[in-house]
Amino acid sequence: MKSILLIISIVLITVSCKKENALEAEIAGVNTDIKIERFDKLFAQVTAGGLQDLKTAYPFMFSNKYKDSFWLAKKADTLQIQLFNEVDKTFSDFSNTESEIESFFNHLKYYFPEFNPPRIITTTNDVDYRNKVIVTDTIAIIALDSYLGSNHEFYGGISNYLKANFNKEQIVVNLANQYAEKYTYHPVRKTLLDEMVYFGKLLYFKDVMIPFKTEAERIGYSKEQLNWAKANESYIWRFFVERELLFSTDTKLPRRFINPAPFSKFYLEEIDADSPGRIGQYIGWQIVRAYMQQNDISLKDMLMKRTEDIFNNSKFKPRK
């Protein structure tokens, strides 16, 4: 009997892999054929005589409240030159990142045919890591100075849990997250469960759109943090349920379990120090995954579903 079950499992896995490979080949055929515009290099090399042409080509990169003298002084500033040099060193070859962005856009176009790829423009923004990626309907701006590597000297005063993802591998993940927010229904989030399911939707969006990135990369965890979350899934769920936190509107709960932090705040010595931050996002991710497994529904429709619909029809059971 065990041998028969094993054979069935192997057959099912093989069929599933073939379907996934066929789907990925179809998506690759979308071919959005993007081009990266290296504004950071153009600005680093601009001269007084060429500034006006650069402003004409990129008017949205220059605030009207500053005169040309301001921009020329900024370009010649010693610290700015050092920033340009470090970005140029890290991103001397942009081909891999460009391929990842194109693959992401191919997926996005496949699932959302109305999507039109924007201009992709790279820049520096004085390590304003809260605005690493900015997306509009027509442009996507990526600040490369927030992706120089988590141990870079420029990030010395930034908390470890934040700079852990300041590496080039996270560029497409952050870009995908910005689009996930654009395509996801965003009602008023009152309860902890609302927050969990909302961020679970964003993470599931990344499952579909950037399958070439690891699970850990999609959520921004280290491998060890992801393994901890998986190993303790049942305990975390029991903690939320037994303390009646899921439907609580306590405004402190997102800070404890949803927002970026060095660890999640269970207020238990034996668990807090080992836990990664944003553990509520992780559980929400598993709820949405369970919902998609249990229901025949498109990604687009799922992203519009209310918290109650997803939770009640997910049949979610944590790993044991």
N, C-alpha and C positions, 0 to 999 in steps of 0.2 A: 504493500500500500504506500509506504514511504517513497519507494522508487518511482511509483506512478505520479505521486504528487510532485516529486522533484523534477520529473520530465515535463509535467504540465507547467511548472514554474519557469523552467528554462525556455520552453516554447513561447510562453506569454512575454517573457523578458525580451526574447529575440524579435518577436513581432512588434513589440513596443519600440525597440531600438530602431527597427527598420522604418517605422512610421515617423519617428522623430528625425531620422536622417533625411527622409524624403521631404519632410516639412522644411527643414533647415535649407535644403538644396533649393526648394521653391522660393523661400524667402531671400536667399542670396541672389536669385534671379531678378529681384526687384530693382537692384542696382541704382541706389540714389546718387551715387557718384559725386560725393561731396568734395569740396576743396577748402582747405584751411587757410585763412588769411592771417598771416603773422604780423599783426599790427605792432606787437611788442618790438619786433626787429625794425620795422619801418620807422617807428618813433625814435628808437635808439640811434638810428643813422640819419635822422632828418637834419637838414641845414636850414638856415634862415631863409634862403631862397626857395627851398622846397616845402616849407611849412604850410603855405596856403594851399598847395595841391593836396597835401595830406589831409588838411581840414575839409577840403571839398569832397574828398573820397570817403572820409569818416567823420561827418559833422556831429554825430551822436557821441563821439569820443572826446569832444572839446566843449567845455562850458563857455558860453558867451560872456560870462562875467569876468573872465580872465583875458588879458591882452596877450599878444604873441610873445612878448618879452617873458611872461610867466612860464610859458611852455618851453621856450628855449633855455631858460634858467633851470627848469626842472630836468630837462634832458641832460644838461651839463653838470648837474649836482653829483658830487662824489659818491654818495650813498646810492643814488639812482643808477649810476654807472655800474656799481658793484652788483646791484640787483639785476640789471640787464645781463651782466657777464655770467652770473650764476644761473639765470634762466637759460641763457644760450648754451651753457655747458650741459645742463640737465636735459635740454630738449634740442640738442644738435640734430638728433634723428627723431622726427615726429611721426614716422610712417606707421608704427605699431598703434599709437593712440589714434591716428587718423583712420586706420582700418577698423578699430573697435567702434569709433563713432559712426562710421559708415554702416557697420553691421547693425548697430542699434537703430539707426534711421531706417534701414531696410526692414527691420522687424516692425518698427512703428508705422511705416507706410503700409505694410502688409495687413496689420490689424486695424489701422485707421486710414483708409484710402484717401480721406480728405486732407491728410497731413501733407504739407509742403515743406521740404527741408529748408531751414533758414541759412543765412550766411553764418559761418563759424569763424569767430574772430578771437584771436588770443591777445592778451594784454598783460600788464602788471598793474597792481593796485595797492602797492605799499603793504602787502601781506594783510589785507583786510579779509581774513579768512571767513568772516560771516557772509561775505558776498563773493565766494569763489566762482560761482556760475550764475549768470543772469540770462534769462530766456524771455524773449518776446515772440510775437507771431512771425517776425521776419529775421531776427538775429539771435544768436546765442554767443555770449561773451564769456570766455574762460580766462581767469586770472592765474597765469602759470606760476607766479611767485608763491602760491599757496600749495604747490605740489613738488617741492624740491627734495622731499624725503623727510621723514619724521625726526631725524636726528640733525637736521641742518641747523647751523649756528643762528640763522635768522629767527628761529622759533624758540630760542632759549627761555623767553619769559612766558611761554604758552603752556598750559596744563598738558600733561602727558596724554590724558584720555582724548583730548582734542587733536593734538598734533599726530596721534598714532596713524591717522588716515591722510596725512599731508604728503601723499606720494602719487606719482603719475598713474599708477594702476587704478586710482579712485576717480579719475577724471570722468570717464564714461558712466560710472556709477552715480556720481553727483549730477551729471547731465540728465541721466534717466530719471533721477528722483524729481528734478524740476519739471519734467514732462509728466511724471506720474501725478504730481500735484495739479497740473493743468487739466488732466483728463478724469480726475476723481471727484465724485460728488462730495461736497464739503458743507454738510449741515452744521448747525451749532452743536458742538460736542460737549455734552453735559456730564456724562458719566465716565468712569474709568474704562468701561467696555467700549463706549463710543470712541475714545482715544485709541484703544487697542486695535479695534477693527479698522479704523481709518488708516493707521500706520501699517496694519496688515495688508490692506489694499495696495498701498504704495510698494511694499516689499514684493507682493505677488506680481504686480506690474513689472517689477525688475526681474522676477523669475522668467517671465515670458519674453521680455524685451532684450535682456542681456544674459542669455543662458550660458554664454561663454565665460562669464565671471563666476567665481566660486560662491557658495552660499555665504561664507564668511565675508567676502568682499561686498556682496550685495547689502548686507546689514551693517557692514563696517566693524565687524568683530575680528579679533585674532582667532586662529584655529582653536586655541585653548579656551577662549571665551565661548565660542560656539559649542564646543564639546561640553562645557559646563552647563550651558543652557539646555542642551539635549538630555544630558544625564539627570538634570534636576527638574525636568518639565513637569512631572507628576507632582512633585513637592510644591512647585511654584503655583500650579493650578489649585491644589488643595488649600494653600495659603490664601489665595484670592477668594475662594468659595467659602471657606470656613469663617473668614473674617468679614464676609458680606461686602467685599470691596467692588465687585463688578458693576453694580448699579449705584454705587455711591457717587455723590456729586461733590465730595470733599475736594476742594481746589488744591490741596497739598499732594494728592495722589499722582498727578502727572509729573510733579517734580521728583517724586520718589521712584516712579517706575516707567515713565515715558520719555522725559527730556534727557538730553545728553548729560552724562555724569560719570565719575570714575567708577561707581558701583551703584547697584540698586539698593534702596533703603528699606529692608525688611525690619530693621531695628532688632536684629538677632546677631549676636557676635559670631556664632558659628557659621553664618552664611553670608553676611554683608561683605566681608573683605574679599571673598572669592567670587562674588557675583559680578557680572558685567553690568554696566548701565543699560537703560532702555529695555529692561527685560519684559516690560509690558508690550513693547513693540514686537518682540520675538513671539510671545504667546499669541498676539493678534494675528501674526503671520501664519501660525499653525492653524488658527481657527479659519482663516480665509482659505488656506490650502484644503482643509477638510471640506469646506463648503463647495469648492470647485470640484472635488472628487465625488461628492454626493449628488451634485446637480448638473444637469445638462444645460449650461448657460454660457454665453459668450463673455469674453473679458470685458467688452464694452458695457454690457448689461450689468455685470457684477459690480463694476465700479460705481454704478448709479444706485445700487441697493442700499437700503437702510440697515443700520446696525442690527435691529431686531430680526430682520429677514435673514441676514447672514448667520447670526448666532443660532437662531431657532432651527435652522435647516442645515446646520453644519455637522451635527452629530459628533462634535469634537470630543475626542478622548486623548488625553496626554500620553506621551510615551511612558512606559513603566520601567 
